[in-house]
Amino acid sequence: MAPSGLNIGVKGVGLGGDYAIGVYGYADQGTYNYAGYFAGDLVSNQPIIPSDIQFKENISSITSADSLLSLLNPVNYTYKTTGNATRLSFPSGTQIGLIAQEVEQVVPELVREVTHPSDYDSIGNVVNASFNYKTVNYEGIIPLLIASHKEQKSTIDSLFTVNDSLQTQITDLNDRLTQLENCLSGILPFLCQLSQQAIQQNETKTQEELRHFIDVKLNNGTTIVLNQNVPNPFAETTVITYTVPNTVKDAQIVFYDAAGNRIKNVAILERGNGQLNVYGSDLSSGAYTYSLIADGQVVATKRMVKQ
């Protein structure tokens, strides 16, 4: 001990030879065996931990590492400055770590109880008795972190696979729905015509009976029509055709996203047959709808898909 300068309790230097070892410690056949015991910070520029398979047996993979880590409780703390804590030269300030007793409940393999030896005076009398305390093998947590990462990656990969499968199904359903809409838009007028012909081809009595079940609204004006966009699905551009008669005062086509949010209103100023060229290069892929609104009433709604 000295009031200033560099104070070294034990200094070991090994130079030359086949194995240069500064300090070699070996402990065995004692009640407590510590090759080295340090009550204070330990500085090493290159710690080496034996991990060769030649020393290991009963090897098995770590499972449920993610569940184990979720049970650990990292905490902030400061070391006590009274009692037995003063004999271990703990650092000051806020620390980050785990509580050994809590770790022992989750992974007892990482917790070990050690004994701080007694202090003696020059004639062999015990000045400070020995005491026990628990330690945590923080390096042993590294394999748990690696195993947990692999488990999470496996879960994420599985979710990606499921998502890709669902996306394929959604795309297929969208295509089939679009085909069905296109088919219906083409055959509905034909079905209505067949229905009217079915009434006219029956006798007067039968026609009267059928009219009790079929309501047909007839007018001599031009019908309002909103056609399906072509092509659909589309990549960059698509075309929407429509018919708006002169009797309509105000007409517009409104576009919506899949959540029902209004994207754009397009006023239809000309009457008769018209065409709307839609450019979707800046539009995200997905499903959208567009409606023809005449004098405040929704006349028709169509669905389009942007690839």
Contacts in CASP RR format, 6 or more apart in sequence:
PFRMAT RR
TARGET T0000
AUTHOR 0000-0000-0000
METHOD contacts of the structure
MODEL  1
MAPSGLNIGVKGVGLGGDYAIGVYGYADQGTYNYAGYFAGDLVSNQPIIP
SDIQFKENISSITSADSLLSLLNPVNYTYKTTGNATRLSFPSGTQIGLIA
QEVEQVVPELVREVTHPSDYDSIGNVVNASFNYKTVNYEGIIPLLIASHK
EQKSTIDSLFTVNDSLQTQITDLNDRLTQLENCLSGILPFLCQLSQQAIQ
QNETKTQEELRHFIDVKLNNGTTIVLNQNVPNPFAETTVITYTVPNTVKD
AQIVFYDAAGNRIKNVAILERGNGQLNVYGSDLSSGAYTYSLIADGQVVA
TKRMVKQ
1 7 0 8 1.000
10 23 0 8 1.000
12 22 0 8 1.000
12 23 0 8 1.000
13 22 0 8 1.000
14 20 0 8 1.000
14 21 0 8 1.000
14 22 0 8 1.000
25 35 0 8 1.000
25 36 0 8 1.000
26 35 0 8 1.000
27 33 0 8 1.000
27 34 0 8 1.000
27 35 0 8 1.000
27 36 0 8 1.000
32 114 0 8 1.000
32 115 0 8 1.000
32 117 0 8 1.000
34 114 0 8 1.000
37 117 0 8 1.000
39 87 0 8 1.000
39 88 0 8 1.000
39 89 0 8 1.000
39 116 0 8 1.000
40 88 0 8 1.000
40 89 0 8 1.000
40 90 0 8 1.000
40 91 0 8 1.000
41 89 0 8 1.000
41 91 0 8 1.000
49 139 0 8 1.000
53 59 0 8 1.000
61 147 0 8 1.000
62 143 0 8 1.000
62 144 0 8 1.000
62 147 0 8 1.000
63 147 0 8 1.000
64 151 0 8 1.000
65 144 0 8 1.000
65 145 0 8 1.000
65 146 0 8 1.000
65 147 0 8 1.000
65 148 0 8 1.000
65 151 0 8 1.000
66 147 0 8 1.000
66 148 0 8 1.000
66 151 0 8 1.000
66 152 0 8 1.000
68 106 0 8 1.000
68 107 0 8 1.000
68 144 0 8 1.000
68 148 0 8 1.000
69 144 0 8 1.000
69 145 0 8 1.000
69 148 0 8 1.000
71 105 0 8 1.000
71 106 0 8 1.000
72 98 0 8 1.000
72 102 0 8 1.000
72 103 0 8 1.000
72 106 0 8 1.000
73 98 0 8 1.000
73 99 0 8 1.000
73 102 0 8 1.000
74 96 0 8 1.000
74 97 0 8 1.000
74 98 0 8 1.000
75 96 0 8 1.000
75 97 0 8 1.000
75 98 0 8 1.000
75 99 0 8 1.000
76 94 0 8 1.000
76 95 0 8 1.000
76 96 0 8 1.000
76 97 0 8 1.000
77 94 0 8 1.000
77 95 0 8 1.000
77 97 0 8 1.000
78 92 0 8 1.000
78 93 0 8 1.000
78 94 0 8 1.000
78 95 0 8 1.000
79 85 0 8 1.000
79 90 0 8 1.000
79 91 0 8 1.000
79 92 0 8 1.000
79 93 0 8 1.000
79 95 0 8 1.000
80 90 0 8 1.000
84 116 0 8 1.000
84 131 0 8 1.000
84 133 0 8 1.000
87 116 0 8 1.000
87 119 0 8 1.000
87 128 0 8 1.000
88 116 0 8 1.000
97 138 0 8 1.000
98 136 0 8 1.000
98 138 0 8 1.000
100 111 0 8 1.000
100 134 0 8 1.000
100 135 0 8 1.000
100 136 0 8 1.000
101 111 0 8 1.000
101 134 0 8 1.000
103 110 0 8 1.000
103 111 0 8 1.000
103 136 0 8 1.000
104 111 0 8 1.000
104 134 0 8 1.000
107 144 0 8 1.000
109 137 0 8 1.000
110 136 0 8 1.000
110 137 0 8 1.000
110 140 0 8 1.000
110 141 0 8 1.000
111 134 0 8 1.000
111 135 0 8 1.000
111 136 0 8 1.000
111 137 0 8 1.000
112 134 0 8 1.000
112 135 0 8 1.000
112 137 0 8 1.000
113 132 0 8 1.000
113 133 0 8 1.000
113 134 0 8 1.000
113 135 0 8 1.000
114 132 0 8 1.000
114 133 0 8 1.000
114 134 0 8 1.000
114 135 0 8 1.000
115 130 0 8 1.000
115 131 0 8 1.000
115 132 0 8 1.000
116 130 0 8 1.000
116 131 0 8 1.000
116 132 0 8 1.000
116 133 0 8 1.000
117 130 0 8 1.000
118 126 0 8 1.000
118 127 0 8 1.000
118 128 0 8 1.000
118 129 0 8 1.000
118 130 0 8 1.000
119 126 0 8 1.000
119 127 0 8 1.000
119 128 0 8 1.000
120 126 0 8 1.000
120 127 0 8 1.000
121 127 0 8 1.000
174 233 0 8 1.000
174 287 0 8 1.000
174 305 0 8 1.000
175 233 0 8 1.000
175 305 0 8 1.000
177 303 0 8 1.000
178 228 0 8 1.000
178 232 0 8 1.000
178 233 0 8 1.000
178 303 0 8 1.000
178 305 0 8 1.000
181 228 0 8 1.000
181 302 0 8 1.000
181 303 0 8 1.000
182 228 0 8 1.000
182 232 0 8 1.000
185 227 0 8 1.000
185 228 0 8 1.000
195 214 0 8 1.000
195 216 0 8 1.000
196 216 0 8 1.000
198 210 0 8 1.000
199 207 0 8 1.000
199 210 0 8 1.000
199 211 0 8 1.000
199 214 0 8 1.000
200 207 0 8 1.000
202 210 0 8 1.000
221 245 0 8 1.000
221 247 0 8 1.000
222 243 0 8 1.000
222 245 0 8 1.000
222 246 0 8 1.000
222 247 0 8 1.000
222 272 0 8 1.000
223 243 0 8 1.000
223 245 0 8 1.000
224 243 0 8 1.000
224 244 0 8 1.000
224 245 0 8 1.000
224 248 0 8 1.000
224 292 0 8 1.000
224 294 0 8 1.000
224 299 0 8 1.000
224 300 0 8 1.000
225 242 0 8 1.000
225 243 0 8 1.000
225 300 0 8 1.000
226 240 0 8 1.000
226 242 0 8 1.000
226 253 0 8 1.000
226 290 0 8 1.000
226 291 0 8 1.000
226 292 0 8 1.000
226 299 0 8 1.000
226 300 0 8 1.000
226 301 0 8 1.000
226 302 0 8 1.000
227 240 0 8 1.000
227 241 0 8 1.000
227 242 0 8 1.000
227 302 0 8 1.000
228 302 0 8 1.000
228 304 0 8 1.000
229 238 0 8 1.000
229 239 0 8 1.000
229 240 0 8 1.000
229 278 0 8 1.000
229 290 0 8 1.000
229 302 0 8 1.000
229 304 0 8 1.000
230 238 0 8 1.000
230 239 0 8 1.000
231 238 0 8 1.000
232 238 0 8 1.000
232 304 0 8 1.000
232 305 0 8 1.000
233 304 0 8 1.000
233 305 0 8 1.000
233 306 0 8 1.000
233 307 0 8 1.000
234 278 0 8 1.000
234 280 0 8 1.000
234 304 0 8 1.000
234 305 0 8 1.000
234 306 0 8 1.000
234 307 0 8 1.000
235 306 0 8 1.000
235 307 0 8 1.000
236 279 0 8 1.000
236 280 0 8 1.000
236 281 0 8 1.000
237 277 0 8 1.000
237 278 0 8 1.000
237 279 0 8 1.000
237 280 0 8 1.000
237 281 0 8 1.000
238 278 0 8 1.000
238 280 0 8 1.000
238 304 0 8 1.000
239 275 0 8 1.000
239 276 0 8 1.000
239 277 0 8 1.000
239 278 0 8 1.000
240 253 0 8 1.000
240 275 0 8 1.000
240 276 0 8 1.000
240 278 0 8 1.000
240 290 0 8 1.000
240 302 0 8 1.000
241 273 0 8 1.000
241 274 0 8 1.000
241 275 0 8 1.000
241 276 0 8 1.000
242 253 0 8 1.000
242 268 0 8 1.000
242 273 0 8 1.000
242 274 0 8 1.000
242 275 0 8 1.000
242 276 0 8 1.000
242 292 0 8 1.000
243 272 0 8 1.000
243 273 0 8 1.000
243 274 0 8 1.000
244 251 0 8 1.000
244 268 0 8 1.000
244 270 0 8 1.000
244 271 0 8 1.000
244 272 0 8 1.000
244 274 0 8 1.000
244 292 0 8 1.000
244 294 0 8 1.000
245 271 0 8 1.000
245 272 0 8 1.000
246 271 0 8 1.000
246 272 0 8 1.000
248 271 0 8 1.000
248 294 0 8 1.000
248 295 0 8 1.000
249 295 0 8 1.000
250 294 0 8 1.000
250 295 0 8 1.000
250 296 0 8 1.000
251 267 0 8 1.000
251 268 0 8 1.000
251 292 0 8 1.000
251 293 0 8 1.000
251 294 0 8 1.000
251 295 0 8 1.000
252 265 0 8 1.000
252 266 0 8 1.000
252 267 0 8 1.000
252 268 0 8 1.000
252 292 0 8 1.000
252 293 0 8 1.000
253 265 0 8 1.000
253 266 0 8 1.000
253 268 0 8 1.000
253 276 0 8 1.000
253 290 0 8 1.000
253 291 0 8 1.000
253 292 0 8 1.000
253 293 0 8 1.000
254 262 0 8 1.000
254 264 0 8 1.000
254 265 0 8 1.000
254 266 0 8 1.000
254 290 0 8 1.000
254 291 0 8 1.000
254 293 0 8 1.000
255 262 0 8 1.000
255 263 0 8 1.000
255 264 0 8 1.000
255 265 0 8 1.000
255 266 0 8 1.000
255 288 0 8 1.000
255 289 0 8 1.000
255 290 0 8 1.000
256 262 0 8 1.000
256 263 0 8 1.000
256 288 0 8 1.000
256 289 0 8 1.000
256 290 0 8 1.000
256 291 0 8 1.000
257 263 0 8 1.000
257 288 0 8 1.000
258 286 0 8 1.000
258 287 0 8 1.000
258 288 0 8 1.000
260 289 0 8 1.000
263 288 0 8 1.000
266 276 0 8 1.000
268 274 0 8 1.000
268 292 0 8 1.000
280 306 0 8 1.000
283 306 0 8 1.000
284 306 0 8 1.000
285 306 0 8 1.000
285 307 0 8 1.000
286 305 0 8 1.000
286 306 0 8 1.000
287 303 0 8 1.000
287 304 0 8 1.000
287 305 0 8 1.000
287 306 0 8 1.000
288 303 0 8 1.000
288 304 0 8 1.000
288 305 0 8 1.000
288 306 0 8 1.000
289 301 0 8 1.000
289 302 0 8 1.000
289 303 0 8 1.000
289 304 0 8 1.000
290 301 0 8 1.000
290 302 0 8 1.000
290 304 0 8 1.000
291 298 0 8 1.000
291 299 0 8 1.000
291 300 0 8 1.000
291 301 0 8 1.000
291 302 0 8 1.000
292 298 0 8 1.000
292 299 0 8 1.000
292 300 0 8 1.000
292 301 0 8 1.000
293 299 0 8 1.000
END
